[in-house]
Amino acid sequence: MGTVEAQDGAFLPPRATSWGDPSDRDALQQIAEDVATRAGFAVCAIEVLRSDAMLEFVAIHGTRPGRERLLGRGSPVGAMTPVFNCGADFGAFTFVAAEWLTQEALARIRRHGYVPRLQAAADDRDAWRAEDVLAARLRDGDGELRAVLYLDEPFSGMRLRPEGLLALSDELQLAFRAVVTTVERESFSQRFRLGGAARKVIRSASNHDGLEQLLEVAQGELKSAFRAVDLHIHVFGPAEREERGHAAGHGSEDLDAAIAAAARLAWTEGHVVIAEREEVWGGERLEVRHAAVLAGAAQEQGVRSIIVVPVTGSGRLLGALVIVRGDDEVRWTDSESAAALEVGHDLGQAVLDARAFEKEQQLNVELRRLDSYRTELIETVLHELKNPIGVIVGHLEMLEAWPSAPPEVRASLAAMGKGAARLETLADHLLTLSRLGGPDQGPDRVPVDLAALVRESAELTSVVSAQADVALELAGVADKVTVLGDPDDLRRVVDNLVGNAVKYSDARSTVRVGAERLDEEVLFWVSDEGLGISEEDQERLFTEFFRSTNTRALTRPGTGLGLAIVRRIVVGHGGRIEVESALGEGTTFRVWLPAG
């Protein structure tokens, strides 16, 4: 009987017959029969290395007692190393004569193998002895051990000479390759089948909204892939408190606690926990009460096994995948355990992604709510401000019309009038900025003649430009240039850029304005010979409340919101705005809009 050595030196029984399904075992059994016949031996046995570092006997030909003792049993991968160290290598084979064995090696053979009852002449050195060992350690293309093949009881009753062992090794190379291929195929097929199901879950989850949808998709896909009669996914919250999902035995707090404990143990030790009616495998360090609950659940539900797979991601335990396999299904295999751990990791990543998506959705809702509240607050405050500002402006106009007002009073009234006008402009700009930044505030799409807006703006600005001794020229303005958009917003863009060009120009300079269609776009541009803008200021030019660092520009009134509003309007119309400027040489703004 194979054994697993515990940390305290005791030996615990491994889970038997856990490698491969019946078809995989049948394939190796046929190979064992073929090898025994071709090699001239009565007995051939094949051990396969499992992912838990155990070698399990999966095919035995020619010895009923040995088959009953060893088939399905496992032993640690290094259990026979002291035996092989006593032997000599001949090709793929290692031969160990009984007389070469140390006491430790002989004890390992009796513990992990089977010693037949053979009678050999004591004086015949070439006769095969019961303790003789002939084994081939079979490796894959990367040199990794995959299986061990044993031959015993030659029909001739004699030991093979070195040349005979080398010839036999060469003759059986194809059979050895067939063993390795069968072992690799079994592992790859399970991982491909289950890994494919996990990938399908993750792809499907990308089309859903959150964790609930992910679990719903995953349960159906993985249940089929694992050939399960039932499958549930537990997702743990803080302190491994279960958030969603239910295991077999709905509503049982004891079962939920046992599943959480099994998942924690499986995650810590890097394996799955398999609860069968008689035993819980992989749960040797599980509390007795939890192991009893899991085994009892399998017994109560009349199923073959309940498998607990840790769901992991970002280096932490996220939950448990609980797979229930019925009596009519094949027994859970070691390769399925290895593949299930990968599925648990992939599923964990999908859980993290789903949680992140839900968190993002919640944050978006909260941000929209806050933005709506901010917009309402700003609009309410500004509307409340506009009323008293209007009253102030109205009374200032009445006082300015007072014919007998002293000069110093008129100066004060003029200063108050300018301040009130700036407050009124600031309130208007803030209201516009709030409206443009609000949700669902796309522009009304109607045909607008941009050339007409340019001519109107130039006419309105001509009085200001004349007072500033700045020439205003229409250069390259087409008769009609149509775009689709909001007339008021587009008028605001034109007025702002033309007004700024005049405001930041020196006397006896020229401002030029143009508008024309170029292919599928309309270009509106304003060029001046004024103060210019530094490269540093250009990087922040369209930021709300930004004022130039140029001391000459700061002497001219402004709110720092005009260009921010212009940019929002242009972008909202599907266009773009560019600036080209150099200090002391002037500035050119270009606005590109889709043609209507």
MOCOR-V311400 format. One record per run of one state. SS is the DSSP state (H for helix, E for strand, L for the rest). FROM is the first residue (numbers start at 1). TO is the last residue. If there is no record, write none. Layout:
BEGIN
ss:SS from:FROM to:TO
ss:SS from:FROM to:TO
END
This chain:
BEGIN
ss:L from:1 to:3
ss:E from:4 to:5
ss:L from:6 to:10
ss:E from:11 to:12
ss:L from:13 to:21
ss:H from:22 to:39
ss:L from:40 to:40
ss:E from:41 to:49
ss:L from:50 to:53
ss:E from:54 to:61
ss:L from:62 to:63
ss:H from:64 to:70
ss:L from:71 to:73
ss:E from:74 to:76
ss:L from:77 to:80
ss:H from:81 to:84
ss:L from:85 to:87
ss:E from:88 to:90
ss:L from:91 to:92
ss:E from:93 to:96
ss:L from:97 to:97
ss:H from:98 to:100
ss:L from:101 to:102
ss:H from:103 to:112
ss:L from:113 to:126
ss:E from:127 to:127
ss:L from:128 to:132
ss:E from:133 to:139
ss:L from:140 to:144
ss:E from:145 to:154
ss:L from:155 to:157
ss:E from:158 to:158
ss:L from:159 to:161
ss:H from:162 to:171
ss:L from:172 to:172
ss:H from:173 to:205
ss:L from:206 to:210
ss:H from:211 to:225
ss:L from:226 to:229
ss:E from:230 to:236
ss:L from:237 to:237
ss:H from:238 to:240
ss:L from:241 to:241
ss:E from:242 to:244
ss:L from:245 to:252
ss:H from:253 to:269
ss:L from:270 to:272
ss:E from:273 to:276
ss:L from:277 to:279
ss:E from:280 to:281
ss:L from:282 to:287
ss:H from:288 to:301
ss:L from:302 to:304
ss:E from:305 to:313
ss:L from:314 to:315
ss:E from:316 to:325
ss:L from:326 to:333
ss:H from:334 to:400
ss:L from:401 to:406
ss:H from:407 to:437
ss:L from:438 to:445
ss:E from:446 to:449
ss:H from:450 to:467
ss:L from:468 to:469
ss:E from:470 to:477
ss:L from:478 to:481
ss:E from:482 to:485
ss:L from:486 to:486
ss:H from:487 to:503
ss:L from:504 to:508
ss:E from:509 to:518
ss:L from:519 to:520
ss:E from:521 to:527
ss:L from:528 to:534
ss:H from:535 to:538
ss:L from:539 to:550
ss:H from:551 to:554
ss:L from:555 to:561
ss:H from:562 to:572
ss:L from:573 to:575
ss:E from:576 to:582
ss:L from:583 to:585
ss:E from:586 to:595
ss:L from:596 to:596
END
